[in-house]
Amino acid sequence: MKSIVISIRPKWVAKILNGEKSIEIRKSKPKEQVEWVYIYCTKPDIRSKYRIGCLGFSNDEVYRLPNGLIKYGDSVELMAYDHNDYNNFFNGKVVARFKIGNIDKIQTALAYNENIDEIEKNSNLTLADIMRYAEGKNVYGWHIQKLEIFDKLKELSEFGLKKAPQSWCYVKGETK
């Protein structure tokens, strides 16, 4: 069975991993049933970079503290810990996977959906945000279920990909 690798910006990855976001809004949906959706955390926005002395930082990073807490912002706080390594930084990595529950069709032209309150709350977006993203077209709310956060982060190459998908793409089966 096929799976999907989905690119998600760091801010939203942190909200998903921390349980604050359980619906992902997308302009398209899979045409066939998928086994897993693998979350690729995009690299930091280049406009979010700044320097402190000779060190460069970004306030668009997702990282895991050694105590397991997942944070979004800059990783300056991580410097206070002795035991940080490659798996503490989530940007540019496949960090988790989930099963798709329901997929809601959101008809933005009508600006009304039966369960729009639930969609707004669980997507962490307002109806206005969703409508702006949709640009007058229908969008879809992918319900996130059975989220698994990886201890050991994965590279795109493990999925046969050389670069991150613009939105999402099919991949075959599970990785090793």
GROMACS elastic network, one bead per residue, 0.5 to 0.9 nm:
[ bonds ]
;  ai    aj funct       b0    kb
    1    33     6  0.79674   500
    1    34     6  0.64515   500
    1    35     6  0.61014   500
    1   172     6  0.67899   500
    1   173     6  0.55173   500
    1   174     6  0.86380   500
    2    32     6  0.85767   500
    2    33     6  0.77064   500
    2    34     6  0.53088   500
    2    35     6  0.61050   500
    2    36     6  0.77827   500
    2   170     6  0.64212   500
    2   171     6  0.58369   500
    2   173     6  0.50047   500
    2   174     6  0.81227   500
    3    33     6  0.85802   500
    3    34     6  0.50330   500
    3    35     6  0.52019   500
    3    37     6  0.58376   500
    3    38     6  0.75485   500
    3   169     6  0.84477   500
    3   170     6  0.57038   500
    3   171     6  0.52488   500
    3   172     6  0.58979   500
    3   173     6  0.56545   500
    3   174     6  0.70996   500
    4    30     6  0.86338   500
    4    34     6  0.70261   500
    4    35     6  0.80930   500
    4    36     6  0.63225   500
    4    38     6  0.59595   500
    4    39     6  0.85772   500
    4   168     6  0.65611   500
    4   169     6  0.54880   500
    4   171     6  0.55605   500
    4   172     6  0.81637   500
    4   173     6  0.89249   500
    5    36     6  0.84930   500
    5    37     6  0.58080   500
    5    39     6  0.60616   500
    5    40     6  0.66022   500
    5    94     6  0.81874   500
    5    97     6  0.88231   500
    5   156     6  0.86718   500
    5   159     6  0.81324   500
    5   164     6  0.83902   500
    5   165     6  0.74653   500
    5   167     6  0.85803   500
    5   168     6  0.55217   500
    5   169     6  0.56127   500
    5   170     6  0.65192   500
    5   171     6  0.68949   500
    6    37     6  0.67599   500
    6    38     6  0.60814   500
    6    39     6  0.52721   500
    6    40     6  0.57985   500
    6    41     6  0.85699   500
    6   164     6  0.83650   500
    6   165     6  0.69378   500
    6   166     6  0.83283   500
    6   167     6  0.59217   500
    6   169     6  0.66639   500
    6   170     6  0.88953   500
    7    38     6  0.86760   500
    7    39     6  0.62939   500
    7    41     6  0.61307   500
    7    42     6  0.61874   500
    7    94     6  0.88735   500
    7   164     6  0.67750   500
    7   165     6  0.62402   500
    7   166     6  0.67077   500
    7   167     6  0.54364   500
    7   168     6  0.60386   500
    8    11     6  0.83864   500
    8    12     6  0.65526   500
    8    13     6  0.61391   500
    8    39     6  0.68168   500
    8    40     6  0.61355   500
    8    41     6  0.53848   500
    8    42     6  0.59638   500
    8   167     6  0.77486   500
    9    12     6  0.56709   500
    9    13     6  0.62521   500
    9    14     6  0.89053   500
    9    40     6  0.84762   500
    9    41     6  0.59337   500
    9    42     6  0.52211   500
    9    43     6  0.77080   500
    9    44     6  0.80427   500
    9    45     6  0.87679   500
    9    60     6  0.87578   500
    9    91     6  0.88118   500
   10    14     6  0.62202   500
   10    15     6  0.87060   500
   10    41     6  0.56883   500
   10    42     6  0.61395   500
   10    43     6  0.74485   500
   10    44     6  0.70334   500
   10    45     6  0.89119   500
   10    60     6  0.63181   500
   10    61     6  0.62231   500
   10    62     6  0.58669   500
   10    72     6  0.72858   500
   10    73     6  0.88804   500
   10    90     6  0.83228   500
   10    91     6  0.69110   500
   11    14     6  0.54450   500
   11    15     6  0.65754   500
   11    16     6  0.89579   500
   11    60     6  0.70038   500
   11    61     6  0.79162   500
   11    62     6  0.75030   500
   11    72     6  0.63833   500
   11    73     6  0.81123   500
   12    15     6  0.50101   500
   12    16     6  0.61843   500
   12    17     6  0.85957   500
   12    21     6  0.76515   500
   12    24     6  0.88328   500
   12    41     6  0.88534   500
   12   124     6  0.87565   500
   13    16     6  0.51150   500
   13    17     6  0.61024   500
   13    18     6  0.84835   500
   13    21     6  0.87311   500
   13    39     6  0.78016   500
   13    40     6  0.84446   500
   13    41     6  0.63349   500
   13    42     6  0.88769   500
   13    62     6  0.76695   500
   13    72     6  0.87971   500
   13    95     6  0.88309   500
   14    17     6  0.51636   500
   14    18     6  0.59998   500
   14    19     6  0.85477   500
   14    20     6  0.83984   500
   14    21     6  0.88421   500
   14    62     6  0.63157   500
   14    63     6  0.85501   500
   14    70     6  0.67955   500
   14    71     6  0.65386   500
   14    72     6  0.59922   500
   15    18     6  0.51702   500
   15    19     6  0.61596   500
   15    21     6  0.53542   500
   15    22     6  0.86042   500
   15    72     6  0.86079   500
   15   124     6  0.83821   500
   16    19     6  0.52125   500
   16    20     6  0.58134   500
   16    22     6  0.62933   500
   16    23     6  0.85024   500
   16    24     6  0.86709   500
   16   144     6  0.85506   500
   16   147     6  0.86963   500
   17    20     6  0.76580   500
   17    21     6  0.80202   500
   17    70     6  0.73831   500
   17    96     6  0.80472   500
   17   147     6  0.79412   500
   17   148     6  0.86817   500
   17   149     6  0.70877   500
   18    21     6  0.77996   500
   18    69     6  0.84910   500
   18    70     6  0.68780   500
   18    71     6  0.85335   500
   19    22     6  0.67461   500
   20   122     6  0.72291   500
   20   123     6  0.82721   500
   20   124     6  0.73802   500
   21    24     6  0.74752   500
   21   121     6  0.80818   500
   21   122     6  0.51855   500
   21   123     6  0.52302   500
   21   124     6  0.59232   500
   21   144     6  0.84155   500
   22   121     6  0.89888   500
   22   122     6  0.52277   500
   22   123     6  0.61462   500
   22   124     6  0.85475   500
   22   142     6  0.82626   500
   22   143     6  0.59718   500
   22   144     6  0.50686   500
   22   145     6  0.76307   500
   23   103     6  0.89221   500
   23   119     6  0.69115   500
   23   120     6  0.88112   500
   23   121     6  0.88559   500
   23   122     6  0.54346   500
   23   124     6  0.81755   500
   23   141     6  0.56938   500
   23   142     6  0.53333   500
   23   144     6  0.57691   500
   24   122     6  0.84656   500
   24   123     6  0.59152   500
   24   140     6  0.80492   500
   24   141     6  0.55123   500
   24   142     6  0.50548   500
   24   143     6  0.66113   500
   24   144     6  0.72763   500
   25    28     6  0.88785   500
   25   119     6  0.89550   500
   25   123     6  0.69050   500
   25   125     6  0.89508   500
   25   130     6  0.77352   500
   25   139     6  0.68132   500
   25   140     6  0.55893   500
   25   142     6  0.62934   500
   25   143     6  0.89587   500
   26    29     6  0.70603   500
   26   133     6  0.89217   500
   26   134     6  0.84885   500
   26   139     6  0.57432   500
   26   140     6  0.52355   500
   26   141     6  0.64418   500
   26   142     6  0.74168   500
   26   167     6  0.83022   500
   27   133     6  0.84235   500
   27   134     6  0.67558   500
   27   137     6  0.80445   500
   27   138     6  0.70429   500
   27   140     6  0.60977   500
   27   141     6  0.89155   500
   27   167     6  0.89859   500
   28   138     6  0.85761   500
   28   139     6  0.64779   500
   28   140     6  0.63548   500
   29    32     6  0.88406   500
   29   103     6  0.77713   500
   29   139     6  0.85145   500
   29   140     6  0.66028   500
   29   141     6  0.87061   500
   29   142     6  0.79309   500
   30    33     6  0.70000   500
   30    34     6  0.75846   500
   30   170     6  0.86094   500
   34    37     6  0.74257   500
   34    99     6  0.80542   500
   34   100     6  0.78791   500
   34   170     6  0.85957   500
   34   173     6  0.89783   500
   35    98     6  0.87879   500
   35    99     6  0.67319   500
   35   100     6  0.83121   500
   35   173     6  0.74704   500
   35   174     6  0.83458   500
   36    97     6  0.62823   500
   36    98     6  0.56948   500
   36    99     6  0.52032   500
   36   100     6  0.74734   500
   36   173     6  0.82696   500
   36   174     6  0.78429   500
   37    96     6  0.84700   500
   37    97     6  0.53541   500
   37    98     6  0.52807   500
   37    99     6  0.61469   500
   37   100     6  0.72735   500
   38    94     6  0.66000   500
   38    95     6  0.75722   500
   38    96     6  0.58787   500
   38    98     6  0.66385   500
   39    93     6  0.83561   500
   39    94     6  0.54543   500
   39    95     6  0.58748   500
   39    96     6  0.53143   500
   39    97     6  0.57032   500
   39    98     6  0.80157   500
   40    90     6  0.86405   500
   40    91     6  0.80324   500
   40    92     6  0.68768   500
   40    93     6  0.55796   500
   40    95     6  0.61911   500
   40    96     6  0.77312   500
   40   154     6  0.89002   500
   40   155     6  0.89148   500
   40   156     6  0.80065   500
   40   164     6  0.76243   500
   40   165     6  0.89190   500
   41    44     6  0.89445   500
   41    62     6  0.81092   500
   41    90     6  0.63169   500
   41    91     6  0.50707   500
   41    92     6  0.55683   500
   41    93     6  0.57057   500
   41    94     6  0.62423   500
   41    95     6  0.67914   500
   42    45     6  0.85051   500
   42    90     6  0.85048   500
   42    91     6  0.54750   500
   42    92     6  0.51144   500
   42    93     6  0.73946   500
   42    94     6  0.89729   500
   42   164     6  0.79266   500
   43    46     6  0.84923   500
   43    60     6  0.82285   500
   43    61     6  0.77976   500
   43    90     6  0.85592   500
   43    93     6  0.83396   500
   44    47     6  0.84095   500
   44    48     6  0.71227   500
   44    49     6  0.81448   500
   44    58     6  0.67123   500
   44    59     6  0.78978   500
   44    61     6  0.58745   500
   44    62     6  0.87092   500
   44    91     6  0.66137   500
   44    92     6  0.82618   500
   45    48     6  0.54946   500
   45    49     6  0.75860   500
   45    58     6  0.78832   500
   45    59     6  0.86663   500
   45    60     6  0.63151   500
   45    61     6  0.88300   500
   46    49     6  0.58573   500
   46    58     6  0.79173   500
   46    60     6  0.87774   500
   47    50     6  0.85928   500
   47    58     6  0.84328   500
   48    57     6  0.82305   500
   48    58     6  0.51860   500
   48    59     6  0.55837   500
   48    60     6  0.61214   500
   49    56     6  0.69432   500
   49    57     6  0.55337   500
   49    59     6  0.66948   500
   49    60     6  0.80546   500
   50    55     6  0.86073   500
   50    56     6  0.58652   500
   50    57     6  0.53697   500
   50    58     6  0.60384   500
   50    59     6  0.80596   500
   51    54     6  0.67184   500
   51    55     6  0.56445   500
   51    57     6  0.59196   500
   51    58     6  0.84331   500
   52    55     6  0.53458   500
   52    56     6  0.64385   500
   52    57     6  0.75825   500
   53    56     6  0.80411   500
   57    60     6  0.88500   500
   57    61     6  0.86715   500
   57    74     6  0.63497   500
   57    75     6  0.72861   500
   57    76     6  0.76671   500
   58    61     6  0.62146   500
   58    73     6  0.73021   500
   58    74     6  0.53770   500
   58    75     6  0.77411   500
   59    62     6  0.89926   500
   59    72     6  0.76763   500
   59    75     6  0.77031   500
   60    72     6  0.67969   500
   60    73     6  0.51662   500
   60    74     6  0.63728   500
   60    91     6  0.87987   500
   61    71     6  0.81134   500
   61    72     6  0.56235   500
   61    73     6  0.52428   500
   61    74     6  0.56167   500
   61    75     6  0.67882   500
   61    89     6  0.76090   500
   61    90     6  0.74847   500
   61    91     6  0.63362   500
   62    70     6  0.70762   500
   62    71     6  0.57288   500
   62    73     6  0.66697   500
   62    74     6  0.78692   500
   62    75     6  0.78650   500
   62    88     6  0.85017   500
   62    89     6  0.63038   500
   62    90     6  0.53855   500
   62    91     6  0.61619   500
   63    69     6  0.84330   500
   63    70     6  0.57531   500
   63    71     6  0.55185   500
   63    72     6  0.66311   500
   63    73     6  0.84889   500
   63    74     6  0.85698   500
   63    75     6  0.68325   500
   63    78     6  0.81109   500
   63    87     6  0.83865   500
   63    88     6  0.52320   500
   63    90     6  0.55193   500
   63    91     6  0.78663   500
   64    67     6  0.78499   500
   64    68     6  0.58107   500
   64    69     6  0.56029   500
   64    71     6  0.62231   500
   64    72     6  0.89771   500
   64    78     6  0.81835   500
   64    84     6  0.86684   500
   64    87     6  0.78920   500
   64    89     6  0.66596   500
   64    90     6  0.77440   500
   65    68     6  0.53774   500
   65    69     6  0.53540   500
   65    70     6  0.63737   500
   65    71     6  0.75462   500
   65    77     6  0.84032   500
   65    78     6  0.62334   500
   65    81     6  0.79366   500
   65    83     6  0.89905   500
   65    84     6  0.75229   500
   65    88     6  0.66729   500
   66    69     6  0.74262   500
   66    78     6  0.83115   500
   66    81     6  0.72988   500
   66    82     6  0.87257   500
   66    83     6  0.66007   500
   66    84     6  0.65931   500
   66    88     6  0.76840   500
   67    70     6  0.89976   500
   70    88     6  0.89832   500
   71    74     6  0.86055   500
   71    75     6  0.83187   500
   72    75     6  0.80445   500
   73    76     6  0.88754   500
   74    77     6  0.75782   500
   74    78     6  0.87791   500
   75    78     6  0.52367   500
   75    79     6  0.71629   500
   75    89     6  0.85780   500
   76    79     6  0.54879   500
   76    80     6  0.77197   500
   77    80     6  0.58069   500
   77    81     6  0.79326   500
   78    81     6  0.56646   500
   78    82     6  0.85994   500
   78    84     6  0.71880   500
   78    88     6  0.86136   500
   79    82     6  0.74828   500
   79    84     6  0.79771   500
   81    84     6  0.65004   500
   84    87     6  0.77674   500
   84    88     6  0.60096   500
   84    89     6  0.88440   500
   85    88     6  0.55513   500
   85    89     6  0.77263   500
   86    89     6  0.60243   500
   86    90     6  0.86132   500
   86   153     6  0.86382   500
   87    90     6  0.70090   500
   87   151     6  0.73709   500
   87   152     6  0.61547   500
   87   153     6  0.59866   500
   88   153     6  0.88776   500
   89    92     6  0.85089   500
   89    93     6  0.82837   500
   89   153     6  0.88884   500
   90    93     6  0.55734   500
   90    94     6  0.76019   500
   90    95     6  0.63418   500
   90   153     6  0.74529   500
   91    94     6  0.84071   500
   91    95     6  0.86181   500
   92    95     6  0.89937   500
   92   155     6  0.79623   500
   92   156     6  0.85118   500
   92   164     6  0.84891   500
   93   153     6  0.62734   500
   93   154     6  0.58143   500
   93   155     6  0.55120   500
   93   156     6  0.69350   500
   94    97     6  0.83108   500
   94   150     6  0.83822   500
   94   153     6  0.59495   500
   94   155     6  0.60347   500
   94   156     6  0.67003   500
   95   148     6  0.87883   500
   95   149     6  0.61619   500
   95   150     6  0.56031   500
   95   151     6  0.82570   500
   95   152     6  0.80598   500
   95   153     6  0.52522   500
   95   154     6  0.65586   500
   96   147     6  0.70506   500
   96   148     6  0.54410   500
   96   150     6  0.52717   500
   96   151     6  0.89170   500
   96   153     6  0.79065   500
   96   154     6  0.87638   500
   97   146     6  0.81209   500
   97   147     6  0.57837   500
   97   148     6  0.53571   500
   97   149     6  0.66714   500
   97   150     6  0.79808   500
   98   144     6  0.60978   500
   98   145     6  0.57286   500
   98   146     6  0.53685   500
   98   148     6  0.62276   500
   98   149     6  0.88101   500
   99   143     6  0.82713   500
   99   144     6  0.61798   500
   99   145     6  0.50748   500
   99   146     6  0.57559   500
   99   147     6  0.70130   500
  100   103     6  0.74297   500
  100   142     6  0.62637   500
  100   143     6  0.56192   500
  100   144     6  0.54052   500
  100   145     6  0.59482   500
  100   146     6  0.84529   500
  101   142     6  0.71066   500
  101   143     6  0.50082   500
  101   144     6  0.61531   500
  101   145     6  0.58491   500
  101   146     6  0.89776   500
  102   141     6  0.79675   500
  102   142     6  0.63533   500
  102   143     6  0.53963   500
  102   144     6  0.83595   500
  103   140     6  0.62349   500
  103   141     6  0.53390   500
  103   143     6  0.60954   500
  104   115     6  0.89534   500
  104   119     6  0.86260   500
  104   139     6  0.83147   500
  104   140     6  0.53690   500
  104   142     6  0.66692   500
  104   143     6  0.79600   500
  105   113     6  0.85657   500
  105   138     6  0.67835   500
  105   139     6  0.60394   500
  105   141     6  0.65517   500
  106   109     6  0.89226   500
  106   110     6  0.89869   500
  106   111     6  0.85249   500
  106   112     6  0.80303   500
  106   113     6  0.63794   500
  106   116     6  0.81910   500
  106   130     6  0.89289   500
  106   137     6  0.89157   500
  106   138     6  0.55776   500
  106   139     6  0.51758   500
  106   140     6  0.55908   500
  106   141     6  0.70666   500
  107   110     6  0.57588   500
  107   111     6  0.65955   500
  107   112     6  0.68271   500
  107   113     6  0.67027   500
  107   136     6  0.86862   500
  107   137     6  0.72494   500
  107   139     6  0.68012   500
  107   140     6  0.86453   500
  108   112     6  0.68900   500
  108   113     6  0.82256   500
  108   127     6  0.84859   500
  108   130     6  0.77349   500
  108   131     6  0.56782   500
  108   134     6  0.69710   500
  108   135     6  0.84098   500
  108   136     6  0.61555   500
  108   137     6  0.63320   500
  108   138     6  0.56409   500
  108   139     6  0.73664   500
  109   112     6  0.81009   500
  109   131     6  0.81683   500
  109   136     6  0.56392   500
  109   137     6  0.66637   500
  109   138     6  0.72803   500
  110   113     6  0.78145   500
  111   127     6  0.76562   500
  111   128     6  0.88751   500
  111   131     6  0.76381   500
  112   115     6  0.86263   500
  112   116     6  0.69441   500
  112   127     6  0.89234   500
  113   116     6  0.50978   500
  113   117     6  0.86311   500
  114   117     6  0.83282   500
  115   118     6  0.54759   500
  115   119     6  0.63531   500
  115   120     6  0.88052   500
  116   120     6  0.59792   500
  116   121     6  0.84778   500
  116   127     6  0.75727   500
  117   120     6  0.52176   500
  117   121     6  0.61838   500
  117   122     6  0.85799   500
  117   126     6  0.89540   500
  117   127     6  0.86925   500
  118   121     6  0.51845   500
  118   122     6  0.59741   500
  118   123     6  0.82421   500
  119   122     6  0.53164   500
  119   123     6  0.57036   500
  119   124     6  0.81540   500
  119   125     6  0.80362   500
  119   126     6  0.86722   500
  119   127     6  0.86062   500
  119   141     6  0.73025   500
  120   123     6  0.53865   500
  120   124     6  0.59059   500
  120   125     6  0.51641   500
  120   126     6  0.52535   500
  120   127     6  0.63624   500
  120   130     6  0.84428   500
  121   124     6  0.54394   500
  121   125     6  0.69807   500
  121   126     6  0.78860   500
  122   125     6  0.79059   500
  122   143     6  0.88123   500
  123   126     6  0.83107   500
  123   141     6  0.79361   500
  125   128     6  0.79914   500
  125   129     6  0.58012   500
  125   130     6  0.65282   500
  126   129     6  0.50633   500
  126   130     6  0.63327   500
  126   131     6  0.86326   500
  127   130     6  0.50185   500
  127   131     6  0.60682   500
  127   132     6  0.85403   500
  128   131     6  0.50881   500
  128   132     6  0.61005   500
  128   133     6  0.85921   500
  129   132     6  0.51873   500
  129   133     6  0.62310   500
  129   134     6  0.86070   500
  130   133     6  0.51310   500
  130   134     6  0.60475   500
  130   135     6  0.87451   500
  130   139     6  0.82149   500
  131   135     6  0.62533   500
  131   136     6  0.67499   500
  131   137     6  0.83290   500
  131   138     6  0.89038   500
  131   139     6  0.88071   500
  132   135     6  0.54881   500
  132   136     6  0.78199   500
  133   136     6  0.85012   500
  133   139     6  0.86554   500
  134   137     6  0.52768   500
  134   138     6  0.64086   500
  134   139     6  0.60282   500
  135   138     6  0.85420   500
  144   147     6  0.68578   500
  149   152     6  0.89593   500
  149   153     6  0.87304   500
  150   153     6  0.56885   500
  150   154     6  0.80616   500
  154   157     6  0.83251   500
  154   158     6  0.67984   500
  154   159     6  0.88191   500
  155   158     6  0.55819   500
  155   159     6  0.76633   500
  155   161     6  0.88217   500
  156   159     6  0.54559   500
  156   160     6  0.67820   500
  156   161     6  0.52743   500
  156   162     6  0.66304   500
  156   163     6  0.69273   500
  156   164     6  0.70389   500
  157   162     6  0.59434   500
  157   163     6  0.81866   500
  158   161     6  0.73144   500
  158   175     6  0.63118   500
  158   176     6  0.78091   500
  159   162     6  0.88345   500
  159   171     6  0.64951   500
  159   172     6  0.77896   500
  159   173     6  0.89056   500
  159   174     6  0.81306   500
  159   175     6  0.63620   500
  160   171     6  0.75880   500
  160   172     6  0.87939   500
  161   164     6  0.70549   500
  161   165     6  0.83997   500
  161   171     6  0.85223   500
  164   167     6  0.84043   500
  164   168     6  0.84238   500
  165   168     6  0.53409   500
  165   169     6  0.61983   500
  166   169     6  0.84005   500
  171   174     6  0.83570   500
  172   175     6  0.85495   500
